[in-house]
Amino acid sequence: MSKKQWQGWGPGERAEQHYLVQPRALAGGGDVRHISEFLRACGWREKSKSGGPLLMESPSRALRVAYDPYVIPGGWTIHGKADALNGEWSAHLGRQTPVEIIAGLTDALTRPRSAHAPNVWAPLQEQHWNTRAEGEHYVATSPDGSASLHYQHGPDGSATWWAGARDTQNNGWTASFTPNTPMQLVQLVQLVQAFATELANPEPVMRPRGRVPSSAQIRTWSVSVTPSQLGAWQQARITAARAATWARNSVHNARPRTKTRPHTPAGGARTRR
């Protein structure tokens, strides 16, 4: 296990030991604020009760993201109400699902729907996952065999997606995406694609000392990080969320001019700044 010292420490700060963990699918749950603070920066409202589980609601009230560690097995529930294009859907993810992977899905909830047909398997194949068909069942497995994504197409047109990761000590998590979901629910398939992209991401994720799972299948690198560095990295993600939200709202609120601006006589021109 190598040790690397990060540059840019603030004056008088004391570095704290963290670990970079790979593969990310086995890194453990992580800090839920990675998800909640991003959603809040995108205009979502927190509906959590004092001392209770986390509950975030989208500005349209059509989407909810909840995290409840107080029940068994506990974890994340993401719910979308039915609209003119899609039926009701939900996703359930175990509490040991890394927040960086869940954020692939929840971050996508804040963006406009893509006009392109989603391809869930493309990001997995790009990272050399083993993809294969088994009748009506299709499965992709990570190169080290620790993580997988499954799809089954039912005879009634339903689509079932589920994913998970597990090490040789049986530690891990599972995730399911609305059983019996019709394939025409394009939004959900796009969300599964966003989830799959982060699931297959080869970059390690960071965990503080004491929060690294005990697993023979993970690789770790010790790093020294100051509080100001952690804060700066977290703030960069929040700032990006606010900027993207502001840009989308500006375009949405823009109104095309329907009247021709009156001619301004010479000598009376005004410059707008």
C-alpha positions in Angstrom: 0.0 0.0 0.0 1.7 3.2 -1.2 1.4 6.6 0.5 1.0 9.8 -1.4 1.0 13.3 0.1 -1.3 15.8 -1.6 -0.2 19.3 -2.4 -1.9 22.6 -1.6 -2.5 22.2 2.2 -3.8 25.2 3.9 -1.8 26.9 6.7 -2.2 25.2 10.1 -4.3 22.4 8.7 -3.8 18.9 9.8 -3.9 16.2 7.1 -6.3 13.3 7.6 -5.7 9.8 6.3 -8.0 8.6 3.6 -7.9 5.7 1.2 -8.5 5.4 -2.5 -10.5 2.2 -3.1 -10.7 0.1 -6.2 -12.9 -1.4 -7.6 -15.5 1.2 -6.6 -18.3 -1.3 -6.6 -16.8 -2.8 -3.4 -15.9 0.5 -1.7 -19.0 0.6 0.7 -21.7 3.2 0.9 -19.8 6.4 1.4 -21.2 9.9 2.4 -24.8 10.4 1.6 -24.2 14.1 1.2 -22.5 13.3 -2.1 -26.0 12.8 -3.4 -28.2 15.0 -1.2 -26.1 18.2 -1.5 -26.0 17.9 -5.3 -29.8 17.5 -5.5 -30.2 20.5 -3.1 -28.0 22.6 -5.4 -30.2 21.6 -8.3 -33.3 23.0 -6.6 -34.6 19.9 -4.9 -36.3 20.3 -1.5 -35.5 18.3 1.6 -38.6 16.7 3.1 -36.8 14.8 5.8 -38.3 14.8 9.3 -36.1 15.7 12.2 -33.9 12.8 13.1 -35.5 10.6 10.4 -34.4 9.2 7.1 -33.3 11.4 4.2 -36.0 12.4 1.8 -35.4 14.7 -1.2 -38.1 15.9 -3.6 -37.7 17.3 -7.1 -39.0 20.9 -7.9 -41.8 19.3 -10.0 -42.7 16.9 -7.1 -42.6 14.0 -9.6 -39.4 12.5 -8.3 -38.3 11.4 -4.8 -35.0 10.1 -3.5 -35.0 8.6 0.0 -32.3 7.0 2.1 -33.3 5.0 5.3 -30.5 3.3 7.3 -32.8 2.6 10.2 -34.6 -0.3 8.8 -33.5 -3.8 7.7 -32.1 -4.1 5.1 -32.2 -0.4 4.6 -30.9 1.6 1.7 -32.0 3.9 -1.1 -35.4 4.2 -2.8 -35.9 6.4 -5.8 -39.4 6.9 -7.1 -40.9 8.5 -10.2 -44.6 9.3 -10.6 -46.4 8.5 -13.8 -46.6 11.2 -16.4 -47.9 11.6 -20.0 -44.9 9.6 -21.4 -44.0 7.1 -18.6 -45.6 5.0 -16.0 -44.7 4.9 -12.4 -41.3 3.5 -11.6 -38.9 3.0 -8.8 -35.4 1.8 -7.9 -34.2 0.1 -4.7 -30.5 0.0 -3.8 -28.8 -1.5 -0.8 -27.1 0.8 1.7 -23.7 -0.5 0.8 -24.1 0.6 -2.8 -21.4 3.3 -3.3 -22.9 6.8 -3.4 -20.7 7.6 -6.4 -22.5 4.8 -8.4 -25.9 5.9 -7.1 -25.1 9.5 -8.1 -24.9 8.4 -11.7 -28.6 7.7 -11.5 -29.6 10.6 -9.2 -27.5 13.2 -11.0 -29.3 12.1 -14.3 -32.6 12.9 -12.6 -31.7 16.6 -12.6 -30.9 16.7 -16.4 -33.3 17.0 -19.3 -34.1 13.7 -21.0 -31.8 12.8 -23.9 -33.3 12.6 -27.4 -31.0 9.6 -28.2 -32.0 6.0 -27.7 -30.1 4.7 -24.6 -27.7 1.9 -24.8 -27.2 0.5 -21.3 -24.5 -2.0 -22.3 -22.2 0.5 -24.1 -20.4 1.9 -21.1 -19.9 -1.6 -19.7 -18.5 -2.9 -23.0 -16.1 0.1 -23.2 -14.6 -1.1 -19.8 -14.3 -4.7 -21.1 -17.1 -6.2 -19.1 -18.2 -9.6 -20.3 -21.7 -9.3 -21.9 -23.6 -12.3 -23.0 -27.2 -13.4 -23.7 -28.8 -16.3 -22.0 -32.2 -16.7 -23.7 -34.4 -13.8 -22.6 -31.8 -13.0 -20.0 -28.9 -10.7 -20.7 -26.0 -10.2 -18.2 -22.8 -8.2 -18.0 -20.0 -9.1 -15.5 -17.1 -7.0 -14.5 -13.6 -8.2 -15.5 -12.8 -9.3 -11.9 -16.3 -11.0 -11.5 -17.3 -8.9 -8.5 -20.1 -6.8 -10.1 -22.8 -7.5 -12.6 -25.8 -6.0 -14.3 -28.8 -8.1 -15.5 -31.7 -7.6 -17.8 -34.7 -9.9 -18.5 -37.3 -9.3 -21.1 -40.6 -10.9 -20.2 -43.1 -12.4 -22.6 -45.6 -9.6 -21.7 -43.1 -6.9 -22.8 -42.0 -6.1 -19.3 -38.3 -5.3 -18.5 -36.6 -6.3 -15.3 -33.2 -4.8 -14.4 -31.1 -5.6 -11.4 -27.4 -5.2 -10.4 -25.1 -6.0 -7.6 -21.6 -6.5 -6.3 -20.2 -9.1 -3.9 -16.8 -10.2 -2.7 -15.7 -13.7 -1.7 -16.6 -12.9 1.9 -20.2 -12.3 0.8 -20.1 -8.6 1.5 -21.9 -6.4 -1.0 -25.2 -4.9 -2.2 -28.0 -5.4 -4.7 -30.1 -2.9 -6.7 -33.3 -3.4 -8.6 -35.1 -1.2 -11.1 -38.9 -1.6 -11.1 -39.9 -5.1 -12.0 -42.4 -5.3 -14.9 -41.4 -2.0 -16.3 -42.4 -1.7 -20.0 -39.6 -1.0 -22.4 -41.3 2.2 -23.6 -40.3 3.8 -20.3 -37.3 5.4 -22.0 -36.5 7.6 -18.9 -35.9 4.6 -16.7 -33.6 3.0 -19.3 -31.7 6.2 -19.6 -31.3 6.2 -15.8 -30.1 2.6 -15.8 -27.5 3.6 -18.5 -26.3 6.4 -16.2 -26.1 4.0 -13.3 -24.2 1.5 -15.5 -21.7 4.2 -16.6 -20.7 4.8 -12.9 -20.8 1.1 -12.1 -18.2 0.4 -14.8 -16.1 3.5 -14.0 -12.6 2.2 -13.3 -11.6 5.3 -11.2 -11.1 4.6 -7.5 -13.3 6.4 -4.9 -12.1 7.9 -1.6 -13.1 6.7 1.9 -11.9 8.0 5.3 -9.9 5.8 7.6 -12.2 3.4 9.4 -14.8 3.3 6.6 -12.9 1.0 4.2 -14.5 -2.4 3.9 -12.5 -5.4 5.0 -12.3 -7.3 1.7 -9.6 -9.3 0.1 -10.8 -8.2 -3.4 -10.2 -4.4 -3.0 -7.0 -2.5 -3.6 -6.3 0.6 -1.5 -3.8 3.5 -1.6 -3.3 5.7 1.5 -3.5 9.4 0.9 -3.2 12.4 3.2 -6.0 15.0 2.7 -6.7 18.3 4.5 -10.3 19.4 5.4 -9.9 22.4 3.0 -9.1 20.0 0.1 -12.1 17.8 0.8 -14.3 20.9 1.1 -13.0 22.3 -2.2 -13.7 19.0 -4.1 -17.2 18.9 -2.6 -17.9 22.5 -3.4 -16.7 22.1 -7.0 -19.4 19.4 -7.5 -22.1 21.7 -5.9 -21.0 24.7 -7.9 -21.2 22.7 -11.1 -24.8 21.6 -10.2 -25.9 25.2 -9.5 -24.4 26.5 -12.7 -26.1 23.8 -14.8 -29.4 24.4 -13.1 -29.1 28.1 -13.6 -28.3 27.6 -17.3 -31.3 25.3 -17.8 -33.6 27.7 -16.0 -32.4 30.6 -18.0 -33.1 28.9 -21.3 -36.5 27.7 -20.0 -37.5 31.2 -18.8 -36.3 33.0 -21.9 -39.2 34.4 -24.0 -38.7 35.1 -27.7 -39.5 38.7 -28.7 -42.8 39.0 -30.5 -42.7 42.7 -31.3 -40.2 44.7 -33.3 -38.2 47.2 -31.2 -39.2 50.7 -32.2 -36.6 52.7 -34.2 -34.4 54.9 -32.1 -33.7 58.3 -33.7 -30.1 59.3 -34.3 -28.6 60.9 -31.2 -30.9 59.0 -28.9 -29.2 55.6 -29.0 -28.6 53.9 -25.7 -26.1 51.1 -25.0 -27.3 48.3 -22.8 -24.6 46.8 -20.6 
